[in-house]
Amino acid sequence: MTEKYLIWDWATTVRTDLASGPLGADLAKQGFASNVEVSQVDTKYEICSNDDCAILSAVNATIFSHLMDRSVDEIEKMVTATPG
C-alpha cells in the first residue's frame, strides 16, 4: 500500500497534468470509491479495502480510494501512459 501511495504522490507532484487530470481532479470528482470503507478520524479520513488502510487528508483519501485496490504495475502504467 505504501509503495502505491508513494508512486501516485510522486507522480502527481512532479506532473501537474496528472494531478489536474486523470490521477487527481478526475478521481476526486467521483467521490470515494464505492468498494472502500470510509471513516472520519479527526480532520482526516481513514480509507480501508481488503484489510489495507490509510489515513489521509480528505482530497487525498478521495483520490487514493480509487487506486488502493490496483496493483503497483497498474498505477505505474497509468502514470507512464499519459504523456507529460
N, CA, C and O atoms as a Maestro MAE file, in Angstrom:
{
 s_m_m2io_version
 :::
 2.0.0
}

f_m_ct {
 s_m_title
 :::
 protein
 m_atom[336] {
  # First column is atom index #
  i_m_mmod_type
  r_m_x_coord
  r_m_y_coord
  r_m_z_coord
  i_m_residue_number
  s_m_chain_name
  s_m_pdb_residue_name
  s_m_pdb_atom_name
  i_m_atomic_number
  :::
  1 25 0.824 -1.188 0.000 1 A "MET " " N  " 7
  2 3 0.000 0.000 0.000 1 A "MET " " CA " 6
  3 2 0.871 1.255 0.000 1 A "MET " " C  " 6
  4 15 0.591 2.211 -0.724 1 A "MET " " O  " 8
  5 25 1.906 1.249 0.798 2 A "THR " " N  " 7
  6 3 2.783 2.419 0.880 2 A "THR " " CA " 6
  7 2 3.434 2.713 -0.464 2 A "THR " " C  " 6
  8 15 3.524 3.869 -0.878 2 A "THR " " O  " 8
  9 25 3.885 1.666 -1.143 3 A "GLU " " N  " 7
  10 3 4.524 1.855 -2.448 3 A "GLU " " CA " 6
  11 2 3.542 2.465 -3.451 3 A "GLU " " C  " 6
  12 15 3.914 3.348 -4.224 3 A "GLU " " O  " 8
  13 25 2.306 2.004 -3.440 4 A "LYS " " N  " 7
  14 3 1.285 2.549 -4.347 4 A "LYS " " CA " 6
  15 2 1.070 4.034 -4.072 4 A "LYS " " C  " 6
  16 15 1.016 4.849 -4.993 4 A "LYS " " O  " 8
  17 25 0.949 4.369 -2.787 5 A "TYR " " N  " 7
  18 3 0.729 5.767 -2.422 5 A "TYR " " CA " 6
  19 2 1.910 6.637 -2.848 5 A "TYR " " C  " 6
  20 15 1.720 7.720 -3.401 5 A "TYR " " O  " 8
  21 25 3.117 6.168 -2.593 6 A "LEU " " N  " 7
  22 3 4.298 6.963 -2.936 6 A "LEU " " CA " 6
  23 2 4.439 7.162 -4.444 6 A "LEU " " C  " 6
  24 15 4.829 8.241 -4.891 6 A "LEU " " O  " 8
  25 25 4.126 6.137 -5.227 7 A "ILE " " N  " 7
  26 3 4.171 6.278 -6.695 7 A "ILE " " CA " 6
  27 2 3.167 7.329 -7.134 7 A "ILE " " C  " 6
  28 15 3.495 8.225 -7.911 7 A "ILE " " O  " 8
  29 25 1.942 7.215 -6.633 8 A "TRP " " N  " 7
  30 3 0.896 8.180 -7.000 8 A "TRP " " CA " 6
  31 2 1.262 9.591 -6.537 8 A "TRP " " C  " 6
  32 15 1.137 10.546 -7.303 8 A "TRP " " O  " 8
  33 25 1.709 9.723 -5.300 9 A "ASP " " N  " 7
  34 3 2.036 11.038 -4.751 9 A "ASP " " CA " 6
  35 2 3.185 11.685 -5.521 9 A "ASP " " C  " 6
  36 15 3.123 12.865 -5.866 9 A "ASP " " O  " 8
  37 25 4.224 10.913 -5.785 10 A "TRP " " N  " 7
  38 3 5.367 11.439 -6.535 10 A "TRP " " CA " 6
  39 2 4.937 11.860 -7.939 10 A "TRP " " C  " 6
  40 15 5.283 12.949 -8.398 10 A "TRP " " O  " 8
  41 25 4.190 11.004 -8.613 11 A "ALA " " N  " 7
  42 3 3.779 11.291 -9.994 11 A "ALA " " CA " 6
  43 2 2.930 12.548 -10.080 11 A "ALA " " C  " 6
  44 15 3.119 13.362 -10.984 11 A "ALA " " O  " 8
  45 25 1.996 12.717 -9.151 12 A "THR " " N  " 7
  46 3 1.117 13.887 -9.213 12 A "THR " " CA " 6
  47 2 1.799 15.150 -8.698 12 A "THR " " C  " 6
  48 15 1.345 16.257 -8.987 12 A "THR " " O  " 8
  49 25 2.873 14.997 -7.946 13 A "THR " " N  " 7
  50 3 3.655 16.161 -7.527 13 A "THR " " CA " 6
  51 2 4.536 16.645 -8.671 13 A "THR " " C  " 6
  52 15 4.636 17.847 -8.920 13 A "THR " " O  " 8
  53 25 5.166 15.717 -9.356 14 A "VAL " " N  " 7
  54 3 6.077 16.051 -10.448 14 A "VAL " " CA " 6
  55 2 5.318 16.465 -11.709 14 A "VAL " " C  " 6
  56 15 5.758 17.344 -12.449 14 A "VAL " " O  " 8
  57 25 4.186 15.829 -11.941 15 A "ARG " " N  " 7
  58 3 3.438 16.081 -13.174 15 A "ARG " " CA " 6
  59 2 2.074 16.678 -12.844 15 A "ARG " " C  " 6
  60 15 1.130 15.957 -12.519 15 A "ARG " " O  " 8
  61 25 1.984 17.970 -12.928 16 A "THR " " N  " 7
  62 3 0.725 18.645 -12.601 16 A "THR " " CA " 6
  63 2 -0.392 18.261 -13.557 16 A "THR " " C  " 6
  64 15 -1.565 18.370 -13.201 16 A "THR " " O  " 8
  65 25 -0.056 17.811 -14.769 17 A "ASP " " N  " 7
  66 3 -1.088 17.358 -15.701 17 A "ASP " " CA " 6
  67 2 -1.811 16.127 -15.164 17 A "ASP " " C  " 6
  68 15 -3.001 15.948 -15.425 17 A "ASP " " O  " 8
  69 25 -1.110 15.281 -14.420 18 A "LEU " " N  " 7
  70 3 -1.752 14.122 -13.800 18 A "LEU " " CA " 6
  71 2 -2.607 14.551 -12.614 18 A "LEU " " C  " 6
  72 15 -3.710 14.039 -12.423 18 A "LEU " " O  " 8
  73 25 -2.101 15.490 -11.819 19 A "ALA " " N  " 7
  74 3 -2.840 15.966 -10.646 19 A "ALA " " CA " 6
  75 2 -4.120 16.692 -11.043 19 A "ALA " " C  " 6
  76 15 -5.143 16.567 -10.369 19 A "ALA " " O  " 8
  77 25 -4.066 17.444 -12.126 20 A "SER " " N  " 7
  78 3 -5.253 18.195 -12.551 20 A "SER " " CA " 6
  79 2 -6.138 17.374 -13.477 20 A "SER " " C  " 6
  80 15 -7.178 17.852 -13.930 20 A "SER " " O  " 8
  81 25 -5.732 16.143 -13.758 21 A "GLY " " N  " 7
  82 3 -6.488 15.307 -14.685 21 A "GLY " " CA " 6
  83 2 -6.744 13.911 -14.167 21 A "GLY " " C  " 6
  84 15 -7.369 13.743 -13.121 21 A "GLY " " O  " 8
  85 25 -6.261 12.884 -14.896 22 A "PRO " " N  " 7
  86 3 -6.682 11.504 -14.664 22 A "PRO " " CA " 6
  87 2 -6.314 10.889 -13.317 22 A "PRO " " C  " 6
  88 15 -7.009 9.982 -12.860 22 A "PRO " " O  " 8
  89 25 -5.266 11.341 -12.677 23 A "LEU " " N  " 7
  90 3 -4.883 10.766 -11.382 23 A "LEU " " CA " 6
  91 2 -5.094 11.742 -10.235 23 A "LEU " " C  " 6
  92 15 -4.531 11.574 -9.153 23 A "LEU " " O  " 8
  93 25 -5.899 12.748 -10.476 24 A "GLY " " N  " 7
  94 3 -6.166 13.751 -9.450 24 A "GLY " " CA " 6
  95 2 -7.597 14.231 -9.500 24 A "GLY " " C  " 6
  96 15 -8.504 13.577 -8.985 24 A "GLY " " O  " 8
  97 25 -7.794 15.374 -10.123 25 A "ALA " " N  " 7
  98 3 -9.107 16.022 -10.141 25 A "ALA " " CA " 6
  99 2 -10.208 15.122 -10.691 25 A "ALA " " C  " 6
  100 15 -11.325 15.123 -10.174 25 A "ALA " " O  " 8
  101 25 -9.902 14.354 -11.737 26 A "ASP " " N  " 7
  102 3 -10.923 13.476 -12.326 26 A "ASP " " CA " 6
  103 2 -11.425 12.442 -11.315 26 A "ASP " " C  " 6
  104 15 -12.620 12.151 -11.266 26 A "ASP " " O  " 8
  105 25 -10.522 11.892 -10.516 27 A "LEU " " N  " 7
  106 3 -10.919 10.912 -9.497 27 A "LEU " " CA " 6
  107 2 -11.598 11.591 -8.313 27 A "LEU " " C  " 6
  108 15 -12.544 11.044 -7.745 27 A "LEU " " O  " 8
  109 25 -11.132 12.765 -7.938 28 A "ALA " " N  " 7
  110 3 -11.731 13.491 -6.811 28 A "ALA " " CA " 6
  111 2 -13.196 13.813 -7.085 28 A "ALA " " C  " 6
  112 15 -14.028 13.752 -6.180 28 A "ALA " " O  " 8
  113 25 -13.509 14.152 -8.323 29 A "LYS " " N  " 7
  114 3 -14.889 14.492 -8.699 29 A "LYS " " CA " 6
  115 2 -15.842 13.319 -8.517 29 A "LYS " " C  " 6
  116 15 -17.048 13.519 -8.372 29 A "LYS " " O  " 8
  117 25 -15.317 12.100 -8.522 30 A "GLN " " N  " 7
  118 3 -16.152 10.901 -8.385 30 A "GLN " " CA " 6
  119 2 -16.523 10.600 -6.938 30 A "GLN " " C  " 6
  120 15 -17.372 9.745 -6.684 30 A "GLN " " O  " 8
  121 25 -15.898 11.289 -5.990 31 A "GLY " " N  " 7
  122 3 -16.121 10.967 -4.582 31 A "GLY " " CA " 6
  123 2 -15.372 9.691 -4.228 31 A "GLY " " C  " 6
  124 15 -14.596 9.175 -5.032 31 A "GLY " " O  " 8
  125 25 -15.604 9.189 -3.029 32 A "PHE " " N  " 7
  126 3 -14.918 7.971 -2.588 32 A "PHE " " CA " 6
  127 2 -15.346 6.777 -3.434 32 A "PHE " " C  " 6
  128 15 -16.502 6.693 -3.848 32 A "PHE " " O  " 8
  129 25 -14.426 5.861 -3.690 33 A "ALA " " N  " 7
  130 3 -14.747 4.622 -4.403 33 A "ALA " " CA " 6
  131 2 -15.768 3.840 -3.582 33 A "ALA " " C  " 6
  132 15 -15.677 3.786 -2.356 33 A "ALA " " O  " 8
  133 25 -16.729 3.241 -4.256 34 A "SER " " N  " 7
  134 3 -17.830 2.566 -3.560 34 A "SER " " CA " 6
  135 2 -17.393 1.312 -2.810 34 A "SER " " C  " 6
  136 15 -18.076 0.892 -1.876 34 A "SER " " O  " 8
  137 25 -16.287 0.712 -3.190 35 A "ASN " " N  " 7
  138 3 -15.837 -0.527 -2.548 35 A "ASN " " CA " 6
  139 2 -14.911 -0.292 -1.356 35 A "ASN " " C  " 6
  140 15 -14.344 -1.241 -0.814 35 A "ASN " " O  " 8
  141 25 -14.757 0.964 -0.947 36 A "VAL " " N  " 7
  142 3 -13.841 1.323 0.133 36 A "VAL " " CA " 6
  143 2 -14.636 1.789 1.349 36 A "VAL " " C  " 6
  144 15 -15.583 2.566 1.225 36 A "VAL " " O  " 8
  145 25 -14.235 1.302 2.530 37 A "GLU " " N  " 7
  146 3 -14.847 1.765 3.773 37 A "GLU " " CA " 6
  147 2 -14.191 3.079 4.171 37 A "GLU " " C  " 6
  148 15 -12.967 3.205 4.154 37 A "GLU " " O  " 8
  149 25 -15.019 4.056 4.527 38 A "VAL " " N  " 7
  150 3 -14.516 5.394 4.848 38 A "VAL " " CA " 6
  151 2 -15.003 5.800 6.228 38 A "VAL " " C  " 6
  152 15 -16.185 5.659 6.541 38 A "VAL " " O  " 8
  153 25 -14.089 6.306 7.056 39 A "SER " " N  " 7
  154 3 -14.491 6.858 8.346 39 A "SER " " CA " 6
  155 2 -13.627 8.080 8.641 39 A "SER " " C  " 6
  156 15 -12.454 8.135 8.274 39 A "SER " " O  " 8
  157 25 -14.232 9.052 9.307 40 A "GLN " " N  " 7
  158 3 -13.502 10.274 9.630 40 A "GLN " " CA " 6
  159 2 -12.709 10.065 10.912 40 A "GLN " " C  " 6
  160 15 -13.217 9.516 11.890 40 A "GLN " " O  " 8
  161 25 -11.452 10.512 10.895 41 A "VAL " " N  " 7
  162 3 -10.561 10.441 12.051 41 A "VAL " " CA " 6
  163 2 -10.024 11.849 12.259 41 A "VAL " " C  " 6
  164 15 -9.138 12.300 11.533 41 A "VAL " " O  " 8
  165 25 -10.564 12.537 13.252 42 A "ASP " " N  " 7
  166 3 -10.226 13.944 13.485 42 A "ASP " " CA " 6
  167 2 -10.478 14.744 12.209 42 A "ASP " " C  " 6
  168 15 -11.613 14.814 11.739 42 A "ASP " " O  " 8
  169 25 -9.444 15.339 11.651 43 A "THR " " N  " 7
  170 3 -9.615 16.156 10.442 43 A "THR " " CA " 6
  171 2 -9.250 15.389 9.172 43 A "THR " " C  " 6
  172 15 -9.218 15.965 8.084 43 A "THR " " O  " 8
  173 25 -8.979 14.102 9.306 44 A "LYS " " N  " 7
  174 3 -8.577 13.277 8.160 44 A "LYS " " CA " 6
  175 2 -9.587 12.155 7.947 44 A "LYS " " C  " 6
  176 15 -10.582 12.058 8.667 44 A "LYS " " O  " 8
  177 25 -9.325 11.313 6.958 45 A "TYR " " N  " 7
  178 3 -10.207 10.191 6.657 45 A "TYR " " CA " 6
  179 2 -9.408 8.901 6.601 45 A "TYR " " C  " 6
  180 15 -8.316 8.852 6.035 45 A "TYR " " O  " 8
  181 25 -9.976 7.850 7.201 46 A "GLU " " N  " 7
  182 3 -9.386 6.527 7.088 46 A "GLU " " CA " 6
  183 2 -10.127 5.798 5.979 46 A "GLU " " C  " 6
  184 15 -11.354 5.703 5.998 46 A "GLU " " O  " 8
  185 25 -9.379 5.288 5.018 47 A "ILE " " N  " 7
  186 3 -9.975 4.501 3.942 47 A "ILE " " CA " 6
  187 2 -9.418 3.090 4.050 47 A "ILE " " C  " 6
  188 15 -8.215 2.902 4.230 47 A "ILE " " O  " 8
  189 25 -10.302 2.095 3.940 48 A "CYS " " N  " 7
  190 3 -9.891 0.700 4.083 48 A "CYS " " CA " 6
  191 2 -10.494 -0.147 2.973 48 A "CYS " " C  " 6
  192 15 -11.648 0.031 2.583 48 A "CYS " " O  " 8
  193 25 -9.682 -1.070 2.477 49 A "SER " " N  " 7
  194 3 -10.128 -2.032 1.479 49 A "SER " " CA " 6
  195 2 -9.260 -3.273 1.604 49 A "SER " " C  " 6
  196 15 -8.032 -3.181 1.623 49 A "SER " " O  " 8
  197 25 -9.896 -4.426 1.688 50 A "ASN " " N  " 7
  198 3 -9.159 -5.695 1.780 50 A "ASN " " CA " 6
  199 2 -8.106 -5.678 2.889 50 A "ASN " " C  " 6
  200 15 -6.968 -6.094 2.672 50 A "ASN " " O  " 8
  201 25 -8.476 -5.208 4.050 51 A "ASP " " N  " 7
  202 3 -7.605 -5.155 5.234 51 A "ASP " " CA " 6
  203 2 -6.426 -4.199 5.111 51 A "ASP " " C  " 6
  204 15 -5.557 -4.189 5.983 51 A "ASP " " O  " 8
  205 25 -6.374 -3.406 4.064 52 A "ASP " " N  " 7
  206 3 -5.366 -2.354 3.926 52 A "ASP " " CA " 6
  207 2 -6.032 -1.021 4.218 52 A "ASP " " C  " 6
  208 15 -7.109 -0.734 3.697 52 A "ASP " " O  " 8
  209 25 -5.397 -0.208 5.047 53 A "CYS " " N  " 7
  210 3 -5.973 1.079 5.423 53 A "CYS " " CA " 6
  211 2 -4.943 2.196 5.306 53 A "CYS " " C  " 6
  212 15 -3.737 1.972 5.403 53 A "CYS " " O  " 8
  213 25 -5.451 3.393 5.097 54 A "ALA " " N  " 7
  214 3 -4.607 4.586 5.067 54 A "ALA " " CA " 6
  215 2 -5.395 5.731 5.683 54 A "ALA " " C  " 6
  216 15 -6.614 5.798 5.530 54 A "ALA " " O  " 8
  217 25 -4.719 6.623 6.371 55 A "ILE " " N  " 7
  218 3 -5.341 7.826 6.917 55 A "ILE " " CA " 6
  219 2 -4.733 9.010 6.182 55 A "ILE " " C  " 6
  220 15 -3.532 9.267 6.265 55 A "ILE " " O  " 8
  221 25 -5.587 9.726 5.461 56 A "LEU " " N  " 7
  222 3 -5.138 10.804 4.582 56 A "LEU " " CA " 6
  223 2 -6.064 12.002 4.689 56 A "LEU " " C  " 6
  224 15 -7.147 11.918 5.268 56 A "LEU " " O  " 8
  225 25 -5.625 13.115 4.127 57 A "SER " " N  " 7
  226 3 -6.498 14.290 4.039 57 A "SER " " CA " 6
  227 2 -7.708 13.931 3.179 57 A "SER " " C  " 6
  228 15 -7.683 12.940 2.449 57 A "SER " " O  " 8
  229 25 -8.753 14.727 3.266 58 A "ALA " " N  " 7
  230 3 -9.990 14.430 2.540 58 A "ALA " " CA " 6
  231 2 -9.751 14.269 1.045 58 A "ALA " " C  " 6
  232 15 -10.213 13.297 0.448 58 A "ALA " " O  " 8
  233 25 -9.043 15.202 0.439 59 A "VAL " " N  " 7
  234 3 -8.816 15.140 -1.013 59 A "VAL " " CA " 6
  235 2 -7.972 13.926 -1.379 59 A "VAL " " C  " 6
  236 15 -8.327 13.181 -2.292 59 A "VAL " " O  " 8
  237 25 -6.862 13.718 -0.680 60 A "ASN " " N  " 7
  238 3 -6.006 12.569 -0.988 60 A "ASN " " CA " 6
  239 2 -6.718 11.250 -0.734 60 A "ASN " " C  " 6
  240 15 -6.550 10.302 -1.501 60 A "ASN " " O  " 8
  241 25 -7.509 11.172 0.327 61 A "ALA " " N  " 7
  242 3 -8.255 9.950 0.619 61 A "ALA " " CA " 6
  243 2 -9.268 9.663 -0.479 61 A "ALA " " C  " 6
  244 15 -9.429 8.516 -0.896 61 A "ALA " " O  " 8
  245 25 -9.945 10.696 -0.944 62 A "THR " " N  " 7
  246 3 -10.933 10.517 -2.012 62 A "THR " " CA " 6
  247 2 -10.262 9.975 -3.269 62 A "THR " " C  " 6
  248 15 -10.735 9.005 -3.861 62 A "THR " " O  " 8
  249 25 -9.175 10.595 -3.670 63 A "ILE " " N  " 7
  250 3 -8.472 10.173 -4.888 63 A "ILE " " CA " 6
  251 2 -7.865 8.784 -4.708 63 A "ILE " " C  " 6
  252 15 -8.065 7.906 -5.549 63 A "ILE " " O  " 8
  253 25 -7.128 8.580 -3.621 64 A "PHE " " N  " 7
  254 3 -6.420 7.315 -3.434 64 A "PHE " " CA " 6
  255 2 -7.378 6.147 -3.240 64 A "PHE " " C  " 6
  256 15 -6.993 5.003 -3.480 64 A "PHE " " O  " 8
  257 25 -8.610 6.398 -2.814 65 A "SER " " N  " 7
  258 3 -9.585 5.314 -2.665 65 A "SER " " CA " 6
  259 2 -9.823 4.599 -3.997 65 A "SER " " C  " 6
  260 15 -10.188 3.424 -4.014 65 A "SER " " O  " 8
  261 25 -9.619 5.297 -5.095 66 A "HIS " " N  " 7
  262 3 -9.800 4.701 -6.425 66 A "HIS " " CA " 6
  263 2 -8.565 3.930 -6.888 66 A "HIS " " C  " 6
  264 15 -8.634 3.178 -7.860 66 A "HIS " " O  " 8
  265 25 -7.451 4.110 -6.209 67 A "LEU " " N  " 7
  266 3 -6.191 3.489 -6.633 67 A "LEU " " CA " 6
  267 2 -5.720 2.376 -5.713 67 A "LEU " " C  " 6
  268 15 -4.913 1.543 -6.125 67 A "LEU " " O  " 8
  269 25 -6.201 2.341 -4.485 68 A "MET " " N  " 7
  270 3 -5.629 1.440 -3.493 68 A "MET " " CA " 6
  271 2 -5.805 -0.042 -3.819 68 A "MET " " C  " 6
  272 15 -5.009 -0.861 -3.360 68 A "MET " " O  " 8
  273 25 -6.826 -0.411 -4.598 69 A "ASP " " N  " 7
  274 3 -7.017 -1.814 -4.962 69 A "ASP " " CA " 6
  275 2 -6.276 -2.194 -6.242 69 A "ASP " " C  " 6
  276 15 -6.264 -3.363 -6.630 69 A "ASP " " O  " 8
  277 25 -5.670 -1.230 -6.885 70 A "ARG " " N  " 7
  278 3 -4.907 -1.517 -8.104 70 A "ARG " " CA " 6
  279 2 -3.508 -2.002 -7.729 70 A "ARG " " C  " 6
  280 15 -3.015 -1.721 -6.636 70 A "ARG " " O  " 8
  281 25 -2.889 -2.717 -8.629 71 A "SER " " N  " 7
  282 3 -1.525 -3.190 -8.373 71 A "SER " " CA " 6
  283 2 -0.530 -2.058 -8.612 71 A "SER " " C  " 6
  284 15 -0.855 -1.048 -9.236 71 A "SER " " O  " 8
  285 25 0.674 -2.244 -8.110 72 A "VAL " " N  " 7
  286 3 1.746 -1.276 -8.351 72 A "VAL " " CA " 6
  287 2 1.957 -1.126 -9.854 72 A "VAL " " C  " 6
  288 15 2.105 -0.011 -10.355 72 A "VAL " " O  " 8
  289 25 1.970 -2.244 -10.570 73 A "ASP " " N  " 7
  290 3 2.163 -2.197 -12.025 73 A "ASP " " CA " 6
  291 2 1.076 -1.383 -12.718 73 A "ASP " " C  " 6
  292 15 1.368 -0.604 -13.625 73 A "ASP " " O  " 8
  293 25 -0.178 -1.559 -12.295 74 A "GLU " " N  " 7
  294 3 -1.274 -0.793 -12.897 74 A "GLU " " CA " 6
  295 2 -1.092 0.707 -12.678 74 A "GLU " " C  " 6
  296 15 -1.279 1.503 -13.598 74 A "GLU " " O  " 8
  297 25 -0.729 1.082 -11.466 75 A "ILE " " N  " 7
  298 3 -0.538 2.505 -11.166 75 A "ILE " " CA " 6
  299 2 0.633 3.058 -11.968 75 A "ILE " " C  " 6
  300 15 0.549 4.161 -12.507 75 A "ILE " " O  " 8
  301 25 1.719 2.303 -12.051 76 A "GLU " " N  " 7
  302 3 2.863 2.754 -12.852 76 A "GLU " " CA " 6
  303 2 2.480 2.924 -14.319 76 A "GLU " " C  " 6
  304 15 2.919 3.875 -14.965 76 A "GLU " " O  " 8
  305 25 1.668 2.016 -14.849 77 A "LYS " " N  " 7
  306 3 1.216 2.128 -16.242 77 A "LYS " " CA " 6
  307 2 0.331 3.352 -16.433 77 A "LYS " " C  " 6
  308 15 0.414 4.026 -17.459 77 A "LYS " " O  " 8
  309 25 -0.516 3.641 -15.449 78 A "MET " " N  " 7
  310 3 -1.369 4.828 -15.531 78 A "MET " " CA " 6
  311 2 -0.515 6.094 -15.576 78 A "MET " " C  " 6
  312 15 -0.827 7.041 -16.298 78 A "MET " " O  " 8
  313 25 0.549 6.098 -14.806 79 A "VAL " " N  " 7
  314 3 1.443 7.260 -14.751 79 A "VAL " " CA " 6
  315 2 2.181 7.432 -16.071 79 A "VAL " " C  " 6
  316 15 2.278 8.544 -16.591 79 A "VAL " " O  " 8
  317 25 2.697 6.344 -16.609 80 A "THR " " N  " 7
  318 3 3.510 6.441 -17.822 80 A "THR " " CA " 6
  319 2 2.684 6.476 -19.101 80 A "THR " " C  " 6
  320 15 3.197 6.878 -20.145 80 A "THR " " O  " 8
  321 25 1.423 6.068 -19.047 81 A "ALA " " N  " 7
  322 3 0.576 6.053 -20.245 81 A "ALA " " CA " 6
  323 2 0.144 7.447 -20.666 81 A "ALA " " C  " 6
  324 15 -0.177 7.679 -21.831 81 A "ALA " " O  " 8
  325 25 0.137 8.366 -19.725 82 A "THR " " N  " 7
  326 3 -0.284 9.732 -20.016 82 A "THR " " CA " 6
  327 2 0.958 10.558 -20.319 82 A "THR " " C  " 6
  328 15 1.794 10.775 -19.443 82 A "THR " " O  " 8
  329 25 1.080 11.025 -21.579 83 A "PRO " " N  " 7
  330 3 2.279 11.805 -21.916 83 A "PRO " " CA " 6
  331 2 2.378 13.082 -21.097 83 A "PRO " " C  " 6
  332 15 1.368 13.739 -20.844 83 A "PRO " " O  " 8
  333 25 3.586 13.438 -20.681 84 A "GLY " " N  " 7
  334 3 3.804 14.616 -19.847 84 A "GLY " " CA " 6
  335 2 4.268 15.750 -20.594 84 A "GLY " " C  " 6
  336 15 4.495 16.815 -20.020 84 A "GLY " " O  " 8
  :::
 }
 m_bond[335] {
  # First column is bond index #
  i_m_from
  i_m_to
  i_m_order
  :::
  1 1 2 1
  2 2 3 1
  3 3 4 2
  4 3 5 1
  5 5 6 1
  6 6 7 1
  7 7 8 2
  8 7 9 1
  9 9 10 1
  10 10 11 1
  11 11 12 2
  12 11 13 1
  13 13 14 1
  14 14 15 1
  15 15 16 2
  16 15 17 1
  17 17 18 1
  18 18 19 1
  19 19 20 2
  20 19 21 1
  21 21 22 1
  22 22 23 1
  23 23 24 2
  24 23 25 1
  25 25 26 1
  26 26 27 1
  27 27 28 2
  28 27 29 1
  29 29 30 1
  30 30 31 1
  31 31 32 2
  32 31 33 1
  33 33 34 1
  34 34 35 1
  35 35 36 2
  36 35 37 1
  37 37 38 1
  38 38 39 1
  39 39 40 2
  40 39 41 1
  41 41 42 1
  42 42 43 1
  43 43 44 2
  44 43 45 1
  45 45 46 1
  46 46 47 1
  47 47 48 2
  48 47 49 1
  49 49 50 1
  50 50 51 1
  51 51 52 2
  52 51 53 1
  53 53 54 1
  54 54 55 1
  55 55 56 2
  56 55 57 1
  57 57 58 1
  58 58 59 1
  59 59 60 2
  60 59 61 1
  61 61 62 1
  62 62 63 1
  63 63 64 2
  64 63 65 1
  65 65 66 1
  66 66 67 1
  67 67 68 2
  68 67 69 1
  69 69 70 1
  70 70 71 1
  71 71 72 2
  72 71 73 1
  73 73 74 1
  74 74 75 1
  75 75 76 2
  76 75 77 1
  77 77 78 1
  78 78 79 1
  79 79 80 2
  80 79 81 1
  81 81 82 1
  82 82 83 1
  83 83 84 2
  84 83 85 1
  85 85 86 1
  86 86 87 1
  87 87 88 2
  88 87 89 1
  89 89 90 1
  90 90 91 1
  91 91 92 2
  92 91 93 1
  93 93 94 1
  94 94 95 1
  95 95 96 2
  96 95 97 1
  97 97 98 1
  98 98 99 1
  99 99 100 2
  100 99 101 1
  101 101 102 1
  102 102 103 1
  103 103 104 2
  104 103 105 1
  105 105 106 1
  106 106 107 1
  107 107 108 2
  108 107 109 1
  109 109 110 1
  110 110 111 1
  111 111 112 2
  112 111 113 1
  113 113 114 1
  114 114 115 1
  115 115 116 2
  116 115 117 1
  117 117 118 1
  118 118 119 1
  119 119 120 2
  120 119 121 1
  121 121 122 1
  122 122 123 1
  123 123 124 2
  124 123 125 1
  125 125 126 1
  126 126 127 1
  127 127 128 2
  128 127 129 1
  129 129 130 1
  130 130 131 1
  131 131 132 2
  132 131 133 1
  133 133 134 1
  134 134 135 1
  135 135 136 2
  136 135 137 1
  137 137 138 1
  138 138 139 1
  139 139 140 2
  140 139 141 1
  141 141 142 1
  142 142 143 1
  143 143 144 2
  144 143 145 1
  145 145 146 1
  146 146 147 1
  147 147 148 2
  148 147 149 1
  149 149 150 1
  150 150 151 1
  151 151 152 2
  152 151 153 1
  153 153 154 1
  154 154 155 1
  155 155 156 2
  156 155 157 1
  157 157 158 1
  158 158 159 1
  159 159 160 2
  160 159 161 1
  161 161 162 1
  162 162 163 1
  163 163 164 2
  164 163 165 1
  165 165 166 1
  166 166 167 1
  167 167 168 2
  168 167 169 1
  169 169 170 1
  170 170 171 1
  171 171 172 2
  172 171 173 1
  173 173 174 1
  174 174 175 1
  175 175 176 2
  176 175 177 1
  177 177 178 1
  178 178 179 1
  179 179 180 2
  180 179 181 1
  181 181 182 1
  182 182 183 1
  183 183 184 2
  184 183 185 1
  185 185 186 1
  186 186 187 1
  187 187 188 2
  188 187 189 1
  189 189 190 1
  190 190 191 1
  191 191 192 2
  192 191 193 1
  193 193 194 1
  194 194 195 1
  195 195 196 2
  196 195 197 1
  197 197 198 1
  198 198 199 1
  199 199 200 2
  200 199 201 1
  201 201 202 1
  202 202 203 1
  203 203 204 2
  204 203 205 1
  205 205 206 1
  206 206 207 1
  207 207 208 2
  208 207 209 1
  209 209 210 1
  210 210 211 1
  211 211 212 2
  212 211 213 1
  213 213 214 1
  214 214 215 1
  215 215 216 2
  216 215 217 1
  217 217 218 1
  218 218 219 1
  219 219 220 2
  220 219 221 1
  221 221 222 1
  222 222 223 1
  223 223 224 2
  224 223 225 1
  225 225 226 1
  226 226 227 1
  227 227 228 2
  228 227 229 1
  229 229 230 1
  230 230 231 1
  231 231 232 2
  232 231 233 1
  233 233 234 1
  234 234 235 1
  235 235 236 2
  236 235 237 1
  237 237 238 1
  238 238 239 1
  239 239 240 2
  240 239 241 1
  241 241 242 1
  242 242 243 1
  243 243 244 2
  244 243 245 1
  245 245 246 1
  246 246 247 1
  247 247 248 2
  248 247 249 1
  249 249 250 1
  250 250 251 1
  251 251 252 2
  252 251 253 1
  253 253 254 1
  254 254 255 1
  255 255 256 2
  256 255 257 1
  257 257 258 1
  258 258 259 1
  259 259 260 2
  260 259 261 1
  261 261 262 1
  262 262 263 1
  263 263 264 2
  264 263 265 1
  265 265 266 1
  266 266 267 1
  267 267 268 2
  268 267 269 1
  269 269 270 1
  270 270 271 1
  271 271 272 2
  272 271 273 1
  273 273 274 1
  274 274 275 1
  275 275 276 2
  276 275 277 1
  277 277 278 1
  278 278 279 1
  279 279 280 2
  280 279 281 1
  281 281 282 1
  282 282 283 1
  283 283 284 2
  284 283 285 1
  285 285 286 1
  286 286 287 1
  287 287 288 2
  288 287 289 1
  289 289 290 1
  290 290 291 1
  291 291 292 2
  292 291 293 1
  293 293 294 1
  294 294 295 1
  295 295 296 2
  296 295 297 1
  297 297 298 1
  298 298 299 1
  299 299 300 2
  300 299 301 1
  301 301 302 1
  302 302 303 1
  303 303 304 2
  304 303 305 1
  305 305 306 1
  306 306 307 1
  307 307 308 2
  308 307 309 1
  309 309 310 1
  310 310 311 1
  311 311 312 2
  312 311 313 1
  313 313 314 1
  314 314 315 1
  315 315 316 2
  316 315 317 1
  317 317 318 1
  318 318 319 1
  319 319 320 2
  320 319 321 1
  321 321 322 1
  322 322 323 1
  323 323 324 2
  324 323 325 1
  325 325 326 1
  326 326 327 1
  327 327 328 2
  328 327 329 1
  329 329 330 1
  330 330 331 1
  331 331 332 2
  332 331 333 1
  333 333 334 1
  334 334 335 1
  335 335 336 2
  :::
 }
}
